[in-house]
Amino acid sequence: MYTNHISQNNLEQIRNHALEEYPSECCGIIAGLTDTKKDDVLFRCTNIQDKLHEMDPETYPRDAKTAYNIDPRELFKVFNEIESKGMILKTFYHSHPDHDAYFSDEDKKMALFDGEPTYPDAKHLVVSVYSNIVKDEAWFGWSSKTRSFEKIL
């Protein structure tokens, strides 16, 4: 597994975040100053998918049980902090309540802009949670060769 690229503390925080938000999806970001994991910072983000779905179910047909959407104001603050501190955006994470850890079509849609990855160097961690138990985790990264997100072993 790819977990040697994330601190055990951050992995535990992500698992706890996934369990706390269950049965909704959790979401967040990891950034750091270097390629090592020792100085990484985890940013828990707010999933506003239920609010979006309630306001406009035609545009946002999924609720927070099967989708996530980070609050844009919160995302702006996180990206400002990352930039102001000279950090590297390393990972986006989210959970799949009552579903396996895979990179879904919805996940691809969120990670791409006009067919290109918005953050091609960022990894994606998907945490599978069933009945309030973390069942599995899977890492994905952009492959320019296959032009898709591939599972990282």
DSSP file (Angstrom, degrees, kcal/mol; ACC not computed):
  #  RESIDUE AA STRUCTURE BP1 BP2  ACC     N-H-->O    O-->H-N    N-H-->O    O-->H-N    TCO  KAPPA ALPHA  PHI   PSI    X-CA   Y-CA   Z-CA
    1    1 A M    >         0   0    0      0, 0.0     3,-0.6     0, 0.0   152,-0.1   0.000 360.0 360.0 360.0 158.8    0.0    0.0    0.0
    2    2 A Y  G >   +     0   0    0    150,-0.4     3,-2.0     1,-0.2   151,-0.1   0.340 360.0 111.8 -80.1   4.7    1.0    3.6   -0.6
    3    3 A T  G >   +     0   0    0      1,-0.3     3,-1.6     2,-0.2    -1,-0.2   0.596  55.4  79.9 -64.7 -10.7    0.8    4.5    3.1
    4    4 A N  G <  S+     0   0    0     -3,-0.6    -1,-0.3     1,-0.3    33,-0.2   0.567  88.4  60.6 -70.9  -3.8    4.6    5.0    3.4
    5    5 A H  G <  S+     0   0    0     -3,-2.0     2,-0.4     2,-0.1    -1,-0.3   0.241 102.8  55.7-103.6  11.1    3.9    8.4    1.8
    6    6 A I  S <  S-     0   0    0     -3,-1.6    31,-0.1    -4,-0.0    32,-0.1  -0.998  90.4-108.4-141.0 141.7    1.7    9.6    4.6
    7    7 A S     >  -     0   0    0     -2,-0.4     4,-2.4    30,-0.3     5,-0.2  -0.355  24.9-123.5 -67.9 150.9    2.3    9.8    8.3
    8    8 A Q  H  > S+     0   0    0      1,-0.2     4,-2.5     2,-0.2     5,-0.2   0.875 113.0  56.1 -60.6 -37.2    0.5    7.3   10.5
    9    9 A N  H  > S+     0   0    0      2,-0.2     4,-2.2     1,-0.2    -1,-0.2   0.929 108.9  44.8 -61.7 -46.5   -0.9   10.2   12.5
   10   10 A N  H  > S+     0   0    0      2,-0.2     4,-2.4     1,-0.2    -2,-0.2   0.888 112.0  52.8 -66.7 -37.6   -2.4   11.8    9.4
   11   11 A L  H  X S+     0   0    0     -4,-2.4     4,-2.5     1,-0.2    -1,-0.2   0.918 110.3  47.9 -63.0 -42.0   -3.8    8.4    8.2
   12   12 A E  H  X S+     0   0    0     -4,-2.5     4,-2.6     2,-0.2    -2,-0.2   0.890 110.3  52.3 -64.7 -39.3   -5.4    7.9   11.6
   13   13 A Q  H  X S+     0   0    0     -4,-2.2     4,-2.5     2,-0.2    -2,-0.2   0.900 110.2  48.5 -62.7 -40.0   -6.9   11.5   11.4
   14   14 A I  H  X S+     0   0    0     -4,-2.4     4,-2.6     2,-0.2    -2,-0.2   0.929 111.4  49.2 -65.9 -45.1   -8.3   10.7    8.0
   15   15 A R  H  X S+     0   0    0     -4,-2.5     4,-2.2     1,-0.2    -2,-0.2   0.928 112.9  47.6 -59.3 -44.8   -9.8    7.4    9.2
   16   16 A N  H  X S+     0   0    0     -4,-2.6     4,-2.7     2,-0.2    -2,-0.2   0.895 110.3  52.3 -63.5 -40.1  -11.4    9.2   12.2
   17   17 A H  H  X S+     0   0    0     -4,-2.5     4,-2.1     1,-0.2    -2,-0.2   0.928 109.5  49.7 -60.2 -45.2  -12.7   11.9    9.9
   18   18 A A  H  X S+     0   0    0     -4,-2.6     4,-1.1     1,-0.2    -2,-0.2   0.899 113.2  46.2 -61.2 -41.4  -14.3    9.3    7.7
   19   19 A L  H  < S+     0   0    0     -4,-2.2    -2,-0.2     1,-0.2    -1,-0.2   0.890 111.4  51.7 -69.5 -39.6  -15.9    7.6   10.7
   20   20 A E  H  < S+     0   0    0     -4,-2.7    -2,-0.2     1,-0.2    -1,-0.2   0.860 113.9  43.2 -65.0 -36.2  -17.1   10.9   12.2
   21   21 A E  H >< S+     0   0    0     -4,-2.1     3,-2.9    -5,-0.2    -1,-0.2   0.665  92.3 154.5 -86.2 -16.9  -18.8   11.9    9.0
   22   22 A Y  T 3<  +     0   0    0     -4,-1.1     3,-0.1     1,-0.4    43,-0.1  -0.275  60.9  31.3 -51.9 132.4  -20.4    8.5    8.3
   23   23 A P  T 3  S+     0   0    0      0, 0.0    -1,-0.4     0, 0.0     2,-0.2  -0.928 121.6  61.5 -93.2  16.3  -22.8    8.0    6.6
   24   24 A S  S <  S-     0   0    0     -3,-2.9    41,-0.3    -6,-0.1     2,-0.2  -0.630  93.9 -99.0 -95.6 161.2  -21.8   11.1    4.6
   25   25 A E        -     0   0    0     39,-3.4     2,-0.2    42,-0.4    22,-0.2  -0.559  33.0-149.5 -75.6 140.5  -18.6   11.4    2.7
   26   26 A C        -     0   0    0     -2,-0.2    69,-1.4    42,-0.1     2,-0.3  -0.633  15.3-169.8 -98.3 167.7  -15.7   13.3    4.4
   27   27 A C  E     +AB  45  94A   0     18,-0.6    18,-2.4    -2,-0.2     2,-0.3  -0.991  14.2 140.9-156.8 153.8  -13.1   15.3    2.4
   28   28 A G  E     -AB  44  93A   0     65,-2.1    65,-2.6    -2,-0.3     2,-0.3  -0.981  32.5-113.7-175.8-176.0   -9.8   17.0    3.0
   29   29 A I  E     -AB  43  92A   0     14,-2.2    14,-3.4    -2,-0.3     2,-0.4  -0.973   9.8-153.1-139.2 145.5   -6.4   17.9    1.8
   30   30 A I  E     +AB  42  91A   0     61,-2.7    60,-2.4    -2,-0.3    61,-2.1  -0.988  22.0 168.2-120.1 134.3   -2.8   17.2    2.8
   31   31 A A  E     +AB  41  89A   0     10,-2.3    10,-3.8    -2,-0.4     2,-0.3  -0.936   5.1 177.8-137.6 160.8    0.0   19.6    2.0
   32   32 A G  E     - B   0  88A   0     56,-1.9    56,-4.0    -2,-0.3     8,-0.2  -0.972  38.5-116.6-157.5 169.7    3.6   19.9    3.2
   33   33 A L  S    S+     0   0    0     -2,-0.3     2,-0.2    54,-0.3    -1,-0.1   0.746  95.3  20.0 -83.4 -25.3    6.8   21.8    2.8
   34   34 A T  S    S-     0   0    0      2,-0.4    54,-0.2    54,-0.1     5,-0.1  -0.755  88.0 -95.5-134.9 178.9    8.9   19.0    1.3
   35   35 A D  S    S+     0   0    0     -2,-0.2     2,-0.1     2,-0.0    -1,-0.0   0.629  98.8  88.6 -74.0 -12.5    8.5   15.7   -0.4
   36   36 A T  S    S-     0   0    0      1,-0.1    -2,-0.4   -30,-0.0     3,-0.3  -0.396  79.5-131.4 -81.7 165.9    8.8   13.9    3.0
   37   37 A K  S >  S+     0   0    0    -33,-0.2     3,-1.3     1,-0.2   -30,-0.3   0.523  85.1  91.1 -92.8  -6.5    5.8   13.3    5.2
   38   38 A K  T 3  S+     0   0    0      1,-0.3    -1,-0.2   -32,-0.1    -3,-0.0   0.783  94.0  36.2 -66.2 -28.3    7.3   14.7    8.4
   39   39 A D  T 3  S+     0   0    0     -3,-0.3    -1,-0.3    -5,-0.1    -6,-0.2   0.205  85.8 137.7-108.9  16.5    6.0   18.2    8.0
   40   40 A D    <   -     0   0    0     -3,-1.3     2,-0.4    -8,-0.2    -8,-0.3  -0.295  39.2-152.3 -65.6 145.6    2.7   17.4    6.3
   41   41 A V  E     -A   31   0A   0    -10,-3.8   -10,-2.3     2,-0.0     2,-0.5  -0.975   4.9-146.2-119.8 132.3   -0.4   19.3    7.4
   42   42 A L  E     -A   30   0A   0     -2,-0.4     2,-0.6   -12,-0.2   -12,-0.2  -0.856   8.2-162.3 -99.8 130.1   -3.9   17.8    7.2
   43   43 A F  E     -A   29   0A   0    -14,-3.4   -14,-2.2    -2,-0.5     2,-0.4  -0.939   8.3-151.2-112.5 108.7   -6.8   20.2    6.4
   44   44 A R  E     -A   28   0A   0     -2,-0.6     2,-0.3   -16,-0.2   -16,-0.2  -0.658  21.2-158.7 -74.8 131.7  -10.2   18.7    7.2
   45   45 A C  E     -A   27   0A   0    -18,-2.4   -18,-0.6    -2,-0.4     2,-0.5  -0.754  16.2-111.4-114.0 161.5  -12.7   20.2    4.8
   46   46 A T        -     0   0    0     -2,-0.3    25,-1.6    25,-0.1     2,-0.8  -0.792  21.2-139.8 -94.8 127.3  -16.5   20.7    5.0
   47   47 A N  B     +F   70   0B   0     -2,-0.5     3,-0.3    23,-0.2    23,-0.2  -0.777  22.2 177.3 -86.4 111.9  -18.6   18.7    2.6
   48   48 A I     >  +     0   0    0     21,-3.1     4,-2.3    -2,-0.8     3,-0.2   0.188  45.2 113.5-100.0  16.6  -21.4   21.0    1.4
   49   49 A Q  H  > S+     0   0    0      1,-0.2     4,-2.9    20,-0.2     5,-0.2   0.876  73.9  54.0 -59.0 -40.4  -22.9   18.5   -1.0
   50   50 A D  H  > S+     0   0    0     -3,-0.3     4,-2.4     1,-0.2    -1,-0.2   0.914 109.7  48.2 -61.4 -41.2  -26.1   18.1    1.0
   51   51 A K  H  > S+     0   0    0     -3,-0.2     4,-2.3     2,-0.2    -2,-0.2   0.919 113.3  47.2 -64.0 -43.4  -26.6   21.9    0.9
   52   52 A L  H  X S+     0   0    0     -4,-2.3     4,-2.6     1,-0.2     8,-0.3   0.920 112.5  49.5 -63.7 -43.5  -26.0   22.0   -2.8
   53   53 A H  H  < S+     0   0    0     -4,-2.9    -2,-0.2     1,-0.2    -1,-0.2   0.896 111.7  48.8 -62.2 -41.3  -28.4   19.1   -3.4
   54   54 A E  H  < S+     0   0    0     -4,-2.4    -1,-0.2    -5,-0.2    -2,-0.2   0.893 115.2  44.0 -66.3 -40.0  -31.1   20.8   -1.3
   55   55 A M  H  < S+     0   0    0     -4,-2.3    -2,-0.2     1,-0.2    -1,-0.2   0.865 136.1   7.8 -73.0 -36.9  -30.7   24.1   -3.2
   56   56 A D     X  +     0   0    0     -4,-2.6     4,-2.7    -5,-0.2     3,-0.4  -0.570  61.8 172.2-150.5  77.3  -30.5   22.6   -6.7
   57   57 A P  T  4 S+     0   0    0      0, 0.0    -1,-0.1     0, 0.0    -3,-0.1   0.719  80.7  59.8 -64.8 -20.2  -31.2   18.9   -7.0
   58   58 A E  T  4 S+     0   0    0      1,-0.1    -5,-0.1     2,-0.1    -2,-0.0   0.932 114.3  34.0 -72.5 -44.4  -31.2   19.0  -10.8
   59   59 A T  T  4 S+     0   0    0     -3,-0.4    -1,-0.1     1,-0.3    -6,-0.1   0.852 131.6  34.8 -75.5 -36.0  -27.6   20.3  -10.9
   60   60 A Y     <  +     0   0    0     -4,-2.7    -1,-0.3    -8,-0.3    -4,-0.1  -0.721  67.8 165.4-120.1  77.8  -26.5   18.3   -7.9
   61   61 A P        +     0   0    0      0, 0.0     2,-0.3     0, 0.0    -1,-0.1   0.723  57.4  74.5 -70.1 -20.2  -28.5   15.1   -8.0
   62   62 A R        -     0   0    0      4,-0.1     2,-0.1     2,-0.0    -9,-0.1  -0.657  68.5-149.3 -94.0 148.7  -26.3   13.3   -5.4
   63   63 A D    >>  -     0   0    0     -2,-0.3     3,-1.7   -10,-0.1     4,-0.6  -0.409  43.6 -81.6-100.5-173.3  -26.3   14.0   -1.7
   64   64 A A  T 34 S+     0   0    0      1,-0.3   -39,-3.4     2,-0.2   -15,-0.1   0.546 120.8  72.0 -71.4  -6.7  -23.4   13.7    0.7
   65   65 A K  T 34 S+     0   0    0    -41,-0.3    -1,-0.3     1,-0.2     3,-0.1   0.732 116.7  19.2 -76.5 -21.3  -23.8    9.9    1.0
   66   66 A T  T <4 S+     0   0    0     -3,-1.7     2,-0.3     1,-0.1    -2,-0.2   0.255 128.0  32.3-132.8  11.9  -22.5    9.5   -2.5
   67   67 A A     <  -     0   0    0     -4,-0.6   -42,-0.4     2,-0.0     2,-0.3  -0.991  56.7-149.9-160.6 161.9  -20.6   12.7   -3.3
   68   68 A Y        -     0   0    0     -2,-0.3     2,-0.3   -19,-0.1   -21,-0.1  -0.982   8.0-178.1-137.6 153.6  -18.5   15.5   -1.8
   69   69 A N        -     0   0    0     -2,-0.3   -21,-3.1   -42,-0.0     2,-0.3  -0.904  25.5-133.7-149.6 117.2  -18.0   19.1   -2.6
   70   70 A I  B     -F   47   0B   0     -2,-0.3   -23,-0.2   -23,-0.2     5,-0.0  -0.546  34.1-101.4 -76.5 134.6  -15.6   21.2   -0.6
   71   71 A D     >  -     0   0    0    -25,-1.6     4,-2.7    -2,-0.3     5,-0.2  -0.351  30.2-138.8 -52.4 121.2  -16.9   24.6    0.5
   72   72 A P  H  > S+     0   0    0      0, 0.0     4,-2.4     0, 0.0    -1,-0.2   0.840 101.0  52.2 -58.8 -35.7  -15.3   27.1   -2.0
   73   73 A R  H  > S+     0   0    0      2,-0.2     4,-2.0     1,-0.2     5,-0.1   0.912 112.2  45.9 -65.8 -41.2  -14.5   29.7    0.7
   74   74 A E  H  > S+     0   0    0      2,-0.2     4,-2.5    -3,-0.2    -1,-0.2   0.913 111.9  51.2 -65.7 -43.1  -12.8   27.0    2.8
   75   75 A L  H  X S+     0   0    0     -4,-2.7     4,-2.8     1,-0.2     5,-0.2   0.897 108.0  52.9 -61.1 -41.4  -10.9   25.7   -0.2
   76   76 A F  H  X S+     0   0    0     -4,-2.4     4,-2.3    -5,-0.2    -1,-0.2   0.917 110.1  47.8 -59.8 -45.5   -9.8   29.3   -1.0
   77   77 A K  H  X S+     0   0    0     -4,-2.0     4,-2.3     2,-0.2    -2,-0.2   0.911 112.5  48.8 -62.9 -43.6   -8.5   29.7    2.6
   78   78 A V  H  X S+     0   0    0     -4,-2.5     4,-2.7     2,-0.2    -2,-0.2   0.944 112.8  46.8 -62.3 -48.2   -6.7   26.3    2.4
   79   79 A F  H  X S+     0   0    0     -4,-2.8     4,-2.6     1,-0.2    -1,-0.2   0.873 111.2  52.6 -64.2 -36.5   -5.1   27.1   -0.9
   80   80 A N  H  X S+     0   0    0     -4,-2.3     4,-3.0    -5,-0.2    -1,-0.2   0.919 111.1  46.7 -63.2 -42.9   -4.0   30.6    0.3
   81   81 A E  H  X S+     0   0    0     -4,-2.3     4,-1.8     2,-0.2     6,-0.2   0.921 112.0  50.4 -65.1 -43.4   -2.4   29.0    3.4
   82   82 A I  H  <>S+     0   0    0     -4,-2.7     5,-3.1     1,-0.2     4,-0.2   0.936 116.3  42.0 -58.4 -47.3   -0.6   26.4    1.2
   83   83 A E  H ><5S+     0   0    0     -4,-2.6     3,-1.3     3,-0.2    -2,-0.2   0.920 112.6  52.0 -67.7 -44.7    0.7   29.1   -1.1
   84   84 A S  H 3<5S+     0   0    0     -4,-3.0    -1,-0.2     1,-0.3    -2,-0.2   0.796 113.7  44.4 -65.9 -27.5    1.6   31.6    1.6
   85   85 A K  T 3<5S-     0   0    0     -4,-1.8    -1,-0.3    -5,-0.2    -2,-0.2   0.377 113.1-117.0 -96.7   3.6    3.7   29.0    3.4
   86   86 A G  T < 5 +     0   0    0     -3,-1.3    -3,-0.2    -4,-0.2    -2,-0.1   0.832  59.8 159.6  66.8  32.8    5.3   27.6    0.3
   87   87 A M      < -     0   0    0     -5,-3.1     2,-0.5    -6,-0.2   -54,-0.3  -0.391  40.5-124.0 -86.7 164.8    3.7   24.2    0.7
   88   88 A I  E     -B   32   0A   0    -56,-4.0   -56,-1.9   -54,-0.2     2,-0.6  -0.926  21.1-127.1-106.1 128.7    3.2   21.5   -1.9
   89   89 A L  E     +B   31   0A   0     -2,-0.5   -58,-0.2   -58,-0.2     3,-0.1  -0.682  40.4 165.5 -73.9 119.9   -0.4   20.2   -2.4
   90   90 A K  E     +     0   0A   0    -60,-2.4    33,-3.3    -2,-0.6     2,-0.4   0.833  47.4  14.5-106.3 -44.4    0.1   16.5   -1.9
   91   91 A T  E     -Bc  30 123A   0    -61,-2.1   -61,-2.7    31,-0.2     2,-0.4  -0.994  42.0-159.5-145.5 139.4   -3.2   14.7   -1.4
   92   92 A F  E     -Bc  29 124A   0     31,-2.5    33,-2.6    -2,-0.4     2,-0.3  -0.949  27.9-172.0-105.2 138.2   -6.9   15.0   -1.7
   93   93 A Y  E     +Bc  28 125A   0    -65,-2.6   -65,-2.1    -2,-0.4     2,-0.3  -0.959  14.2 158.1-130.7 153.5   -8.9   12.5    0.4
   94   94 A H  E     -Bc  27 126A   0     31,-2.0    33,-2.2    -2,-0.3     2,-0.3  -0.970  29.9-116.8-159.3 167.3  -12.5   11.6    0.8
   95   95 A S  E     - c   0 127A   0    -69,-1.4    33,-0.2    -2,-0.3    42,-0.0  -0.725   5.1-145.5-110.0 160.0  -14.5    8.6    2.0
   96   96 A H  E >   - c   0 128A   0     31,-3.1    33,-1.9    -2,-0.3     3,-1.5  -0.878  21.9-149.3-120.1  94.2  -17.0    6.2    0.3
   97   97 A P  E 3  S- c   0 129A   0      0, 0.0    33,-0.2     0, 0.0     3,-0.1  -0.490  80.7  -6.8 -66.8 126.9  -19.7    5.3    2.9
   98   98 A D  T 3  S+     0   0    0     31,-4.5     2,-0.3    -2,-0.3    32,-0.2   0.753 121.1  93.3  59.0  27.6  -21.0    1.8    2.3
   99   99 A H  S <  S-     0   0    0     -3,-1.5    30,-0.3    30,-0.4    -3,-0.2  -0.962  79.7 -98.0-141.8 159.2  -19.0    1.5   -0.9
  100  100 A D        -     0   0    0     -2,-0.3     2,-1.2    28,-0.1    29,-0.1  -0.178  44.2 -93.0 -73.5 169.5  -15.5    0.2   -1.8
  101  101 A A  S    S+     0   0    0     27,-0.1     2,-0.3    36,-0.1    -1,-0.1  -0.711  74.3 127.2 -87.7  92.8  -12.4    2.3   -2.2
  102  102 A Y        -     0   0    0     -2,-1.2     2,-1.0    25,-0.1    36,-0.1  -0.931  67.9-103.3-141.3 163.3  -12.3    3.0   -5.9
  103  103 A F        -     0   0    0     -2,-0.3    46,-0.1    46,-0.1    -2,-0.1  -0.785  48.5-157.6 -93.5  99.8  -11.9    6.1   -8.0
  104  104 A S     >  -     0   0    0     -2,-1.0     4,-2.4     1,-0.1     5,-0.2  -0.119  30.5-105.3 -75.2 169.4  -15.5    6.6   -9.2
  105  105 A D  H  > S+     0   0    0      1,-0.2     4,-2.3     2,-0.2     5,-0.1   0.873 125.1  53.1 -60.1 -37.2  -16.8    8.5  -12.3
  106  106 A E  H  > S+     0   0    0      2,-0.2     4,-2.0     1,-0.2    -1,-0.2   0.894 107.5  51.0 -65.0 -39.9  -17.9   11.2   -9.9
  107  107 A D  H  > S+     0   0    0      2,-0.2     4,-1.6     1,-0.2    -2,-0.2   0.918 110.5  48.9 -63.2 -43.2  -14.3   11.4   -8.4
  108  108 A K  H  X S+     0   0    0     -4,-2.4     4,-1.1     1,-0.2    -2,-0.2   0.914 109.1  53.0 -61.2 -43.3  -12.9   11.7  -11.9
  109  109 A K  H  < S+     0   0    0     -4,-2.3     3,-0.4     1,-0.2    -1,-0.2   0.892 110.4  47.6 -59.7 -40.6  -15.3   14.5  -12.7
  110  110 A M  H  < S+     0   0    0     -4,-2.0    -1,-0.2     1,-0.2    -2,-0.2   0.799 113.8  47.5 -70.8 -28.7  -14.3   16.4   -9.6
  111  111 A A  H  < S+     0   0    0     -4,-1.6     7,-2.4    -3,-0.2     8,-0.5   0.552 104.3  70.7 -92.5  -8.8  -10.5   15.9  -10.3
  112  112 A L  E  <  -G  117   0C   0     -4,-1.1     2,-0.4    -3,-0.4     0, 0.0  -0.812  53.4-167.4-113.0 150.3  -10.6   16.9  -14.0
  113  113 A F  E >  S-G  116   0C   0      3,-3.5     3,-1.6    -2,-0.3    -3,-0.0  -0.960  83.9 -17.7-132.2 116.8  -11.1   20.2  -15.8
  114  114 A D  T 3  S-     0   0    0     -2,-0.4    -1,-0.1     1,-0.3    -2,-0.0   0.873 129.9 -51.6  55.6  39.4  -11.7   20.0  -19.5
  115  115 A G  T 3  S+     0   0    0      1,-0.2    -1,-0.3    -6,-0.1    -3,-0.0   0.440 121.3 100.9  81.9  -0.3  -10.3   16.4  -19.6
  116  116 A E  E <  S-G  113   0C   0     -3,-1.6    -3,-3.5     2,-0.0    -1,-0.2  -0.894  81.4-102.2-117.0 147.0   -7.1   17.4  -17.7
  117  117 A P  E     -G  112   0C   0      0, 0.0    -5,-0.3     0, 0.0     4,-0.1  -0.480  20.4-145.3 -67.9 133.4   -6.3   16.9  -14.1
  118  118 A T  S    S+     0   0    0     -7,-2.4    -6,-0.1     1,-0.3    -7,-0.1   0.879  99.4  20.3 -64.5 -38.3   -6.6   20.1  -12.1
  119  119 A Y  S >  S-     0   0    0     -8,-0.5     3,-1.3     1,-0.1    -1,-0.3  -0.759  74.6-179.2-131.2  84.1   -3.7   19.0   -9.9
  120  120 A P  T 3  S+     0   0    0      0, 0.0    22,-0.5     0, 0.0    -1,-0.1   0.738  80.5  48.9 -63.1 -24.8   -1.8   16.4  -11.8
  121  121 A D  T 3  S+     0   0    0     20,-0.1     2,-0.2    -4,-0.1    -2,-0.0   0.619  89.9  99.5 -90.0 -12.6    0.9   15.8   -9.1
  122  122 A A    <   -     0   0    0     -3,-1.3    20,-0.4   -31,-0.1   -31,-0.2  -0.486  65.5-139.9 -75.5 142.7   -1.6   15.4   -6.3
  123  123 A K  E     -c   91   0A   0    -33,-3.3   -31,-2.5    -2,-0.2     2,-0.4  -0.595  10.0-137.8 -93.8 162.3   -2.6   11.9   -5.1
  124  124 A H  E     -cD  92 140A   0     16,-2.7    16,-2.4   -33,-0.2     2,-0.5  -0.989  11.1-162.4-126.3 126.1   -6.1   10.9   -4.2
  125  125 A L  E     -cD  93 139A   0    -33,-2.6   -31,-2.0    -2,-0.4     2,-0.5  -0.933   3.8-167.4-109.3 126.5   -6.9    8.7   -1.2
  126  126 A V  E     -cD  94 138A   0     12,-2.8    12,-2.1    -2,-0.5     2,-0.5  -0.964   5.0-159.6-115.2 126.3  -10.3    7.0   -1.0
  127  127 A V  E     -cD  95 137A   0    -33,-2.2   -31,-3.1    -2,-0.5     2,-0.5  -0.919   8.1-146.2-109.6 124.0  -11.4    5.5    2.3
  128  128 A S  E     -cD  96 136A   0      8,-2.9     7,-2.6    -2,-0.5     8,-1.1  -0.776  17.2-174.3 -91.3 126.8  -14.1    2.8    2.3
  129  129 A V  E     +cD  97 134A   0    -33,-1.9   -31,-4.5    -2,-0.5     2,-0.4  -0.984   6.0 178.9-126.2 123.4  -16.4    2.8    5.4
  130  130 A Y  E >  S- D   0 133A   0      3,-2.6     3,-1.5    -2,-0.5    -2,-0.0  -0.990  73.0 -16.1-121.8 129.4  -19.0    0.2    6.0
  131  131 A S  T 3  S-     0   0    0     -2,-0.4    -1,-0.1     1,-0.3     3,-0.1   0.870 128.6 -51.6  47.3  46.6  -21.2    0.3    9.2
  132  132 A N  T 3  S+     0   0    0      1,-0.2     2,-0.4  -114,-0.1    -1,-0.3   0.767 116.7 112.6  63.4  28.3  -18.9    2.7   10.9
  133  133 A I  E <  S-D  130   0A   0     -3,-1.5    -3,-2.6  -114,-0.0     2,-0.7  -0.998  71.4-124.2-130.0 129.8  -15.8    0.5   10.2
  134  134 A V  E     +D  129   0A   0     -2,-0.4    -5,-0.3    -5,-0.2     3,-0.1  -0.627  33.7 175.9 -71.2 116.2  -13.0    1.5    7.9
  135  135 A K  E     -     0   0A   0     -7,-2.6     2,-0.3    -2,-0.7    -1,-0.2   0.838  54.7 -18.3 -92.1 -38.0  -12.9   -1.4    5.5
  136  136 A D  E     -D  128   0A   0     -8,-1.1    -8,-2.9     2,-0.0     2,-0.3  -0.979  48.0-146.4-163.2 165.4  -10.2   -0.3    3.0
  137  137 A E  E     -D  127   0A   0     -2,-0.3     2,-0.3   -10,-0.2   -10,-0.2  -0.986  13.7-172.0-139.9 147.9   -8.2    2.5    1.6
  138  138 A A  E     -D  126   0A   0    -12,-2.1   -12,-2.8    -2,-0.3     2,-0.3  -0.997  11.9-145.6-144.8 141.0   -6.9    3.0   -2.0
  139  139 A W  E     -DE 125 152A   0     13,-0.5    13,-2.8    -2,-0.3     2,-0.3  -0.820  15.6-171.1-105.7 142.9   -4.5    5.6   -3.5
  140  140 A F  E     -DE 124 151A   0    -16,-2.4   -16,-2.7    -2,-0.3     2,-0.3  -0.984   4.5-178.6-135.4 145.8   -4.8    7.0   -7.0
  141  141 A G  E     - E   0 150A   0      9,-2.3     9,-2.9    -2,-0.3     2,-0.3  -0.969  35.3 -95.9-140.5 156.5   -2.6    9.2   -9.2
  142  142 A W  E     - E   0 149A   0    -22,-0.5     2,-0.6   -20,-0.4     7,-0.2  -0.529  30.9-158.0 -74.0 132.5   -2.8   10.7  -12.6
  143  143 A S  E  >> - E   0 148A   0      5,-2.7     4,-1.7    -2,-0.3     5,-1.1  -0.955   9.4-166.8-111.7 115.0   -1.1    8.7  -15.4
  144  144 A S  T  45S+     0   0    0     -2,-0.6    -1,-0.1     1,-0.2     5,-0.0   0.768  89.7  60.0 -69.8 -23.0   -0.2   10.8  -18.4
  145  145 A K  T  45S+     0   0    0      1,-0.2    -1,-0.2     3,-0.1    -3,-0.0   0.939 119.8  23.4 -68.6 -48.2    0.4    7.5  -20.3
  146  146 A T  T  45S-     0   0    0      2,-0.2    -2,-0.2     0, 0.0    -1,-0.2   0.553  99.9-132.4 -94.5  -8.7   -3.1    6.2  -19.9
  147  147 A R  T  <5S+     0   0    0     -4,-1.7     2,-0.3     1,-0.2    -3,-0.2   0.898  74.1  88.4  55.7  44.1   -4.6    9.7  -19.4
  148  148 A S  E   <S-E  143   0A   0     -5,-1.1    -5,-2.7    -7,-0.1     2,-0.6  -0.951  88.7 -85.2-155.1 172.3   -6.6    8.4  -16.4
  149  149 A F  E     -E  142   0A   0     -2,-0.3     2,-0.3    -7,-0.2    -7,-0.2  -0.785  47.5-165.3 -88.7 124.9   -6.3    8.0  -12.6
  150  150 A E  E     -E  141   0A   0     -9,-2.9    -9,-2.3    -2,-0.6     2,-0.2  -0.818  25.4-103.4-112.4 148.8   -4.6    4.7  -11.8
  151  151 A K  E     -E  140   0A   0     -2,-0.3     2,-0.5   -11,-0.2   -11,-0.3  -0.497  32.2-139.4 -68.5 135.8   -4.5    2.9   -8.6
  152  152 A I  E      E  139   0A   0    -13,-2.8   -13,-0.5    -2,-0.2  -150,-0.4  -0.865 360.0 360.0 -98.8 125.4   -1.1    3.2   -6.8
  153  153 A L              0   0    0     -2,-0.5    -1,-0.1  -152,-0.1   -13,-0.0   0.471 360.0 360.0 -88.5 360.0    0.2    0.0   -5.3
